[in-house]
Amino acid sequence: MTLKKRKAGVAILNSAGTLGSAHTGSEESKSGYDTHCAKKQEIMEKMDATIIGNLAVDWNWFCDNAELFNKVDWKRSYEISGLNDCMPKECYYNAWKCDVGGRYDYYEGVSRDPNLPVLIAHSWLVDKNTGEVIDPTFVIHKEERKDLEWIGVKIDRQWLNMTCMKFKRTGDFIKQWSERK
């Protein structure tokens, strides 16, 4: 088991890449920029914990591309976990095999319990219509909880399937996804 400590930054860089609040452009672009910075700042703060597992990816790239989820479709998670005989500690395989066809979006990143001081490298699905997490692995040992969070990056399903076949295994592939050309 690999433990990695990531320290979240508190400074926000402006569009020129310097500290401060200077920004040029339209009011629309300013509000989009502020939204992006606020989202990135929230993700960085939530990521300030020990990570159990492997998240060998550039820190800034991850925070720039990650999304935060806190709504779960527990019913659907239980259904697809049971239908696919999902096993504990096999989240990458579980998320991949439960949806090879791409009905859902596939994510890799971390799961977070705000009551614990650690993050867990993890993979899950997100319903394309509702934006709710479908987690076929966590439902095996977790009761339905409203405070769990998932922070991750969507990985294209076609690319994922080709990569799984190429390496003859399932993820974690977030590093390869971040480095693709």
PyRosetta script that sets phi, psi and omega in degrees:
from pyrosetta import init, pose_from_sequence

init()
pose = pose_from_sequence("MTLKKRKAGVAILNSAGTLGSAHTGSEESKSGYDTHCAKKQEIMEKMDATIIGNLAVDWNWFCDNAELFNKVDWKRSYEISGLNDCMPKECYYNAWKCDVGGRYDYYEGVSRDPNLPVLIAHSWLVDKNTGEVIDPTFVIHKEERKDLEWIGVKIDRQWLNMTCMKFKRTGDFIKQWSERK")
pose.set_psi(1, 132.2)
pose.set_omega(1, -179.3)
pose.set_phi(2, -103.2)
pose.set_psi(2, 130.3)
pose.set_omega(2, 175.3)
pose.set_phi(3, -110.7)
pose.set_psi(3, 128.6)
pose.set_omega(3, 179.3)
pose.set_phi(4, -131.1)
pose.set_psi(4, 133.5)
pose.set_omega(4, 178.0)
pose.set_phi(5, -101.5)
pose.set_psi(5, 123.7)
pose.set_omega(5, 177.1)
pose.set_phi(6, -113.2)
pose.set_psi(6, 129.7)
pose.set_omega(6, 180.0)
pose.set_phi(7, -100.1)
pose.set_psi(7, 124.0)
pose.set_omega(7, 179.2)
pose.set_phi(8, -78.5)
pose.set_psi(8, 140.0)
pose.set_omega(8, 177.8)
pose.set_phi(9, -83.6)
pose.set_psi(9, 160.2)
pose.set_omega(9, 178.6)
pose.set_phi(10, -113.2)
pose.set_psi(10, -14.8)
pose.set_omega(10, -179.0)
pose.set_phi(11, -85.6)
pose.set_psi(11, 143.4)
pose.set_omega(11, 175.6)
pose.set_phi(12, -111.3)
pose.set_psi(12, 130.3)
pose.set_omega(12, 178.5)
pose.set_phi(13, -88.4)
pose.set_psi(13, 142.4)
pose.set_omega(13, 176.0)
pose.set_phi(14, -83.4)
pose.set_psi(14, -177.2)
pose.set_omega(14, -175.2)
pose.set_phi(15, -63.1)
pose.set_psi(15, -21.4)
pose.set_omega(15, 178.5)
pose.set_phi(16, -85.5)
pose.set_psi(16, -2.9)
pose.set_omega(16, 179.2)
pose.set_phi(17, 81.1)
pose.set_psi(17, 20.2)
pose.set_omega(17, 178.4)
pose.set_phi(18, -120.9)
pose.set_psi(18, 160.3)
pose.set_omega(18, 178.5)
pose.set_phi(19, -70.5)
pose.set_psi(19, 143.9)
pose.set_omega(19, 176.3)
pose.set_phi(20, 133.0)
pose.set_psi(20, -171.4)
pose.set_omega(20, -176.1)
pose.set_phi(21, -116.6)
pose.set_psi(21, 6.3)
pose.set_omega(21, -179.3)
pose.set_phi(22, -63.3)
pose.set_psi(22, 134.0)
pose.set_omega(22, 179.0)
pose.set_phi(23, -154.8)
pose.set_psi(23, 133.7)
pose.set_omega(23, 176.0)
pose.set_phi(24, -109.4)
pose.set_psi(24, 159.4)
pose.set_omega(24, 178.6)
pose.set_phi(25, 122.5)
pose.set_psi(25, -176.7)
pose.set_omega(25, -176.2)
pose.set_phi(26, -72.7)
pose.set_psi(26, 163.6)
pose.set_omega(26, 175.9)
pose.set_phi(27, -61.7)
pose.set_psi(27, -35.5)
pose.set_omega(27, 178.6)
pose.set_phi(28, -62.4)
pose.set_psi(28, -45.4)
pose.set_omega(28, -180.0)
pose.set_phi(29, -68.4)
pose.set_psi(29, -33.4)
pose.set_omega(29, 177.8)
pose.set_phi(30, -63.5)
pose.set_psi(30, -44.0)
pose.set_omega(30, -178.1)
pose.set_phi(31, -68.4)
pose.set_psi(31, -36.7)
pose.set_omega(31, 176.1)
pose.set_phi(32, -64.9)
pose.set_psi(32, -39.3)
pose.set_omega(32, 178.0)
pose.set_phi(33, -64.2)
pose.set_psi(33, -45.9)
pose.set_omega(33, 179.9)
pose.set_phi(34, -61.5)
pose.set_psi(34, -40.5)
pose.set_omega(34, 178.4)
pose.set_phi(35, -62.9)
pose.set_psi(35, -44.6)
pose.set_omega(35, 179.0)
pose.set_phi(36, -61.6)
pose.set_psi(36, -45.2)
pose.set_omega(36, -179.1)
pose.set_phi(37, -64.2)
pose.set_psi(37, -41.2)
pose.set_omega(37, 179.7)
pose.set_phi(38, -64.8)
pose.set_psi(38, -42.0)
pose.set_omega(38, 178.5)
pose.set_phi(39, -63.6)
pose.set_psi(39, -46.3)
pose.set_omega(39, 179.8)
pose.set_phi(40, -63.1)
pose.set_psi(40, -42.1)
pose.set_omega(40, 179.5)
pose.set_phi(41, -62.0)
pose.set_psi(41, -43.4)
pose.set_omega(41, 178.9)
pose.set_phi(42, -61.8)
pose.set_psi(42, -44.1)
pose.set_omega(42, 179.3)
pose.set_phi(43, -64.1)
pose.set_psi(43, -43.9)
pose.set_omega(43, 179.5)
pose.set_phi(44, -60.4)
pose.set_psi(44, -40.9)
pose.set_omega(44, 179.3)
pose.set_phi(45, -66.3)
pose.set_psi(45, -41.0)
pose.set_omega(45, 179.3)
pose.set_phi(46, -69.8)
pose.set_psi(46, -25.2)
pose.set_omega(46, -179.9)
pose.set_phi(47, -83.2)
pose.set_psi(47, -1.6)
pose.set_omega(47, -178.1)
pose.set_phi(48, -78.0)
pose.set_psi(48, 76.9)
pose.set_omega(48, -178.8)
pose.set_phi(49, -163.8)
pose.set_psi(49, 168.8)
pose.set_omega(49, 175.3)
pose.set_phi(50, -72.0)
pose.set_psi(50, 136.2)
pose.set_omega(50, 179.2)
pose.set_phi(51, -104.0)
pose.set_psi(51, 124.0)
pose.set_omega(51, 175.8)
pose.set_phi(52, -94.6)
pose.set_psi(52, 120.1)
pose.set_omega(52, -177.2)
pose.set_phi(53, 111.6)
pose.set_psi(53, -160.6)
pose.set_omega(53, -173.5)
pose.set_phi(54, -116.1)
pose.set_psi(54, 121.5)
pose.set_omega(54, 172.6)
pose.set_phi(55, -133.6)
pose.set_psi(55, 61.0)
pose.set_omega(55, -174.6)
pose.set_phi(56, -80.5)
pose.set_psi(56, 74.3)
pose.set_omega(56, -177.8)
pose.set_phi(57, -142.4)
pose.set_psi(57, 153.7)
pose.set_omega(57, 178.6)
pose.set_phi(58, -57.4)
pose.set_psi(58, 126.8)
pose.set_omega(58, -176.0)
pose.set_phi(59, -56.5)
pose.set_psi(59, -50.3)
pose.set_omega(59, -178.6)
pose.set_phi(60, -65.5)
pose.set_psi(60, -39.9)
pose.set_omega(60, 177.6)
pose.set_phi(61, -59.8)
pose.set_psi(61, -45.6)
pose.set_omega(61, -179.0)
pose.set_phi(62, -60.2)
pose.set_psi(62, -50.8)
pose.set_omega(62, -177.7)
pose.set_phi(63, -64.4)
pose.set_psi(63, -33.2)
pose.set_omega(63, 177.1)
pose.set_phi(64, -68.9)
pose.set_psi(64, -32.4)
pose.set_omega(64, -172.5)
pose.set_phi(65, -105.3)
pose.set_psi(65, -9.6)
pose.set_omega(65, -175.6)
pose.set_phi(66, -76.9)
pose.set_psi(66, 154.6)
pose.set_omega(66, 173.8)
pose.set_phi(67, -123.4)
pose.set_psi(67, 151.6)
pose.set_omega(67, -179.9)
pose.set_phi(68, -107.7)
pose.set_psi(68, 131.3)
pose.set_omega(68, 178.8)
pose.set_phi(69, -126.4)
pose.set_psi(69, 141.7)
pose.set_omega(69, 175.0)
pose.set_phi(70, -142.3)
pose.set_psi(70, 9.5)
pose.set_omega(70, 176.1)
pose.set_phi(71, -112.6)
pose.set_psi(71, 131.7)
pose.set_omega(71, -175.0)
pose.set_phi(72, -125.4)
pose.set_psi(72, 139.2)
pose.set_omega(72, 170.5)
pose.set_phi(73, -93.3)
pose.set_psi(73, 87.5)
pose.set_omega(73, -175.9)
pose.set_phi(74, -63.9)
pose.set_psi(74, -38.5)
pose.set_omega(74, -178.6)
pose.set_phi(75, -60.3)
pose.set_psi(75, -50.4)
pose.set_omega(75, -179.7)
pose.set_phi(76, -65.7)
pose.set_psi(76, -36.8)
pose.set_omega(76, 178.0)
pose.set_phi(77, -59.9)
pose.set_psi(77, -46.0)
pose.set_omega(77, 177.8)
pose.set_phi(78, -62.2)
pose.set_psi(78, -43.8)
pose.set_omega(78, -177.9)
pose.set_phi(79, -59.9)
pose.set_psi(79, -53.0)
pose.set_omega(79, -175.3)
pose.set_phi(80, -73.9)
pose.set_psi(80, -26.6)
pose.set_omega(80, 175.7)
pose.set_phi(81, -65.0)
pose.set_psi(81, -45.5)
pose.set_omega(81, 179.9)
pose.set_phi(82, -68.2)
pose.set_psi(82, -41.5)
pose.set_omega(82, 179.9)
pose.set_phi(83, -64.2)
pose.set_psi(83, -27.1)
pose.set_omega(83, -175.2)
pose.set_phi(84, -109.2)
pose.set_psi(84, 11.9)
pose.set_omega(84, 178.8)
pose.set_phi(85, 49.7)
pose.set_psi(85, 49.6)
pose.set_omega(85, -178.9)
pose.set_phi(86, -67.6)
pose.set_psi(86, 147.3)
pose.set_omega(86, -176.7)
pose.set_phi(87, -118.7)
pose.set_psi(87, 149.7)
pose.set_omega(87, 175.6)
pose.set_phi(88, -61.5)
pose.set_psi(88, 151.7)
pose.set_omega(88, 176.1)
pose.set_phi(89, 63.1)
pose.set_psi(89, 21.4)
pose.set_omega(89, 177.5)
pose.set_phi(90, -129.3)
pose.set_psi(90, 44.9)
pose.set_omega(90, -172.6)
pose.set_phi(91, -60.4)
pose.set_psi(91, -39.7)
pose.set_omega(91, -177.9)
pose.set_phi(92, -65.5)
pose.set_psi(92, -44.5)
pose.set_omega(92, 178.4)
pose.set_phi(93, -67.6)
pose.set_psi(93, -44.4)
pose.set_omega(93, -179.6)
pose.set_phi(94, -59.1)
pose.set_psi(94, -49.3)
pose.set_omega(94, -178.2)
pose.set_phi(95, -64.6)
pose.set_psi(95, -37.0)
pose.set_omega(95, 179.6)
pose.set_phi(96, -68.8)
pose.set_psi(96, -51.3)
pose.set_omega(96, -174.0)
pose.set_phi(97, -71.0)
pose.set_psi(97, -24.2)
pose.set_omega(97, 179.4)
pose.set_phi(98, -73.2)
pose.set_psi(98, -13.4)
pose.set_omega(98, -175.4)
pose.set_phi(99, -154.5)
pose.set_psi(99, 52.3)
pose.set_omega(99, 179.9)
pose.set_phi(100, -58.4)
pose.set_psi(100, -33.5)
pose.set_omega(100, -176.9)
pose.set_phi(101, -75.2)
pose.set_psi(101, -16.6)
pose.set_omega(101, 175.9)
pose.set_phi(102, 90.7)
pose.set_psi(102, 27.2)
pose.set_omega(102, 175.6)
pose.set_phi(103, -63.5)
pose.set_psi(103, -33.8)
pose.set_omega(103, 179.7)
pose.set_phi(104, -112.5)
pose.set_psi(104, 166.7)
pose.set_omega(104, 171.9)
pose.set_phi(105, -86.8)
pose.set_psi(105, 143.4)
pose.set_omega(105, -179.0)
pose.set_phi(106, -102.6)
pose.set_psi(106, 131.5)
pose.set_omega(106, -178.9)
pose.set_phi(107, -126.2)
pose.set_psi(107, 146.3)
pose.set_omega(107, 169.8)
pose.set_phi(108, -127.7)
pose.set_psi(108, 143.4)
pose.set_omega(108, -179.6)
pose.set_phi(109, 170.6)
pose.set_psi(109, -124.1)
pose.set_omega(109, -179.7)
pose.set_phi(110, -137.7)
pose.set_psi(110, 153.9)
pose.set_omega(110, 169.4)
pose.set_phi(111, -106.6)
pose.set_psi(111, 151.9)
pose.set_omega(111, -173.8)
pose.set_phi(112, -138.8)
pose.set_psi(112, 127.6)
pose.set_omega(112, 170.4)
pose.set_phi(113, -106.9)
pose.set_psi(113, 112.1)
pose.set_omega(113, -176.0)
pose.set_phi(114, -58.8)
pose.set_psi(114, -15.8)
pose.set_omega(114, 179.7)
pose.set_phi(115, -87.6)
pose.set_psi(115, -4.8)
pose.set_omega(115, -179.6)
pose.set_phi(116, -119.1)
pose.set_psi(116, 149.8)
pose.set_omega(116, -177.9)
pose.set_phi(117, -87.2)
pose.set_psi(117, 19.4)
pose.set_omega(117, -178.4)
pose.set_phi(118, -131.4)
pose.set_psi(118, 157.4)
pose.set_omega(118, 172.2)
pose.set_phi(119, -112.8)
pose.set_psi(119, 151.4)
pose.set_omega(119, 179.9)
pose.set_phi(120, -118.4)
pose.set_psi(120, 122.5)
pose.set_omega(120, 174.5)
pose.set_phi(121, -56.9)
pose.set_psi(121, 133.3)
pose.set_omega(121, -167.9)
pose.set_phi(122, -156.6)
pose.set_psi(122, 164.2)
pose.set_omega(122, 174.9)
pose.set_phi(123, -136.4)
pose.set_psi(123, 145.6)
pose.set_omega(123, -177.8)
pose.set_phi(124, -157.6)
pose.set_psi(124, 178.4)
pose.set_omega(124, 178.4)
pose.set_phi(125, -115.3)
pose.set_psi(125, 157.4)
pose.set_omega(125, 175.7)
pose.set_phi(126, -132.0)
pose.set_psi(126, 129.6)
pose.set_omega(126, 178.2)
pose.set_phi(127, -65.2)
pose.set_psi(127, 124.0)
pose.set_omega(127, -176.8)
pose.set_phi(128, -65.1)
pose.set_psi(128, -25.8)
pose.set_omega(128, -177.5)
pose.set_phi(129, -89.4)
pose.set_psi(129, -39.4)
pose.set_omega(129, -174.4)
pose.set_phi(130, -102.3)
pose.set_psi(130, -18.7)
pose.set_omega(130, -176.1)
pose.set_phi(131, 75.4)
pose.set_psi(131, 10.6)
pose.set_omega(131, -179.6)
pose.set_phi(132, -87.8)
pose.set_psi(132, 145.5)
pose.set_omega(132, 177.7)
pose.set_phi(133, -71.1)
pose.set_psi(133, 137.8)
pose.set_omega(133, 169.5)
pose.set_phi(134, -116.3)
pose.set_psi(134, 109.9)
pose.set_omega(134, -175.6)
pose.set_phi(135, -119.2)
pose.set_psi(135, 96.6)
pose.set_omega(135, -177.0)
pose.set_phi(136, -74.0)
pose.set_psi(136, -9.8)
pose.set_omega(136, -179.6)
pose.set_phi(137, -95.7)
pose.set_psi(137, -47.6)
pose.set_omega(137, -176.8)
pose.set_phi(138, -62.8)
pose.set_psi(138, -30.1)
pose.set_omega(138, -177.6)
pose.set_phi(139, -67.5)
pose.set_psi(139, -15.1)
pose.set_omega(139, -178.9)
pose.set_phi(140, -65.6)
pose.set_psi(140, -39.5)
pose.set_omega(140, -176.9)
pose.set_phi(141, -124.0)
pose.set_psi(141, -0.5)
pose.set_omega(141, -176.6)
pose.set_phi(142, -108.4)
pose.set_psi(142, 140.9)
pose.set_omega(142, 169.9)
pose.set_phi(143, -79.5)
pose.set_psi(143, 163.6)
pose.set_omega(143, 178.8)
pose.set_phi(144, -65.8)
pose.set_psi(144, 119.3)
pose.set_omega(144, -178.9)
pose.set_phi(145, -128.6)
pose.set_psi(145, 143.8)
pose.set_omega(145, -177.3)
pose.set_phi(146, -92.7)
pose.set_psi(146, -8.1)
pose.set_omega(146, -174.2)
pose.set_phi(147, -101.6)
pose.set_psi(147, 1.8)
pose.set_omega(147, 178.6)
pose.set_phi(148, -73.7)
pose.set_psi(148, 149.0)
pose.set_omega(148, 178.5)
pose.set_phi(149, -134.4)
pose.set_psi(149, 151.8)
pose.set_omega(149, 176.7)
pose.set_phi(150, -125.5)
pose.set_psi(150, 131.8)
pose.set_omega(150, 178.6)
pose.set_phi(151, -125.6)
pose.set_psi(151, 115.9)
pose.set_omega(151, -175.7)
pose.set_phi(152, -162.6)
pose.set_psi(152, 178.7)
pose.set_omega(152, -176.9)
pose.set_phi(153, -115.8)
pose.set_psi(153, 133.1)
pose.set_omega(153, 177.3)
pose.set_phi(154, -73.3)
pose.set_psi(154, 133.8)
pose.set_omega(154, 177.5)
pose.set_phi(155, -114.3)
pose.set_psi(155, 128.7)
pose.set_omega(155, -178.7)
pose.set_phi(156, -55.8)
pose.set_psi(156, 130.7)
pose.set_omega(156, -174.9)
pose.set_phi(157, -64.4)
pose.set_psi(157, -42.6)
pose.set_omega(157, -179.9)
pose.set_phi(158, -63.1)
pose.set_psi(158, -45.1)
pose.set_omega(158, 177.8)
pose.set_phi(159, -61.3)
pose.set_psi(159, -43.2)
pose.set_omega(159, 179.9)
pose.set_phi(160, -60.3)
pose.set_psi(160, -48.9)
pose.set_omega(160, -179.3)
pose.set_phi(161, -61.2)
pose.set_psi(161, -42.3)
pose.set_omega(161, 178.7)
pose.set_phi(162, -64.7)
pose.set_psi(162, -39.7)
pose.set_omega(162, -179.8)
pose.set_phi(163, -68.1)
pose.set_psi(163, -40.6)
pose.set_omega(163, 176.3)
pose.set_phi(164, -59.9)
pose.set_psi(164, -43.5)
pose.set_omega(164, 179.7)
pose.set_phi(165, -67.4)
pose.set_psi(165, -40.0)
pose.set_omega(165, -179.8)
pose.set_phi(166, -61.6)
pose.set_psi(166, -46.2)
pose.set_omega(166, -177.4)
pose.set_phi(167, -91.0)
pose.set_psi(167, -5.8)
pose.set_omega(167, -178.6)
pose.set_phi(168, 56.8)
pose.set_psi(168, 39.0)
pose.set_omega(168, 177.0)
pose.set_phi(169, -161.5)
pose.set_psi(169, 169.3)
pose.set_omega(169, 173.3)
pose.set_phi(170, -97.0)
pose.set_psi(170, 178.8)
pose.set_omega(170, -173.0)
pose.set_phi(171, -49.3)
pose.set_psi(171, -177.8)
pose.set_omega(171, 17.3)
pose.set_phi(172, -84.6)
pose.set_psi(172, 135.0)
pose.set_omega(172, -177.2)
pose.set_phi(173, -123.3)
pose.set_psi(173, 15.5)
pose.set_omega(173, -176.8)
pose.set_phi(174, -62.0)
pose.set_psi(174, -35.8)
pose.set_omega(174, 178.9)
pose.set_phi(175, -63.8)
pose.set_psi(175, -47.4)
pose.set_omega(175, 178.7)
pose.set_phi(176, -63.3)
pose.set_psi(176, -38.3)
pose.set_omega(176, 179.2)
pose.set_phi(177, -63.2)
pose.set_psi(177, -42.0)
pose.set_omega(177, -178.1)
pose.set_phi(178, -69.9)
pose.set_psi(178, -24.4)
pose.set_omega(178, -176.6)
pose.set_phi(179, -98.5)
pose.set_psi(179, -0.7)
pose.set_omega(179, -175.9)
pose.set_phi(180, -65.2)
pose.set_psi(180, 152.4)
pose.set_omega(180, -178.7)
pose.set_phi(181, -107.2)
pose.dump_pdb("model.pdb")
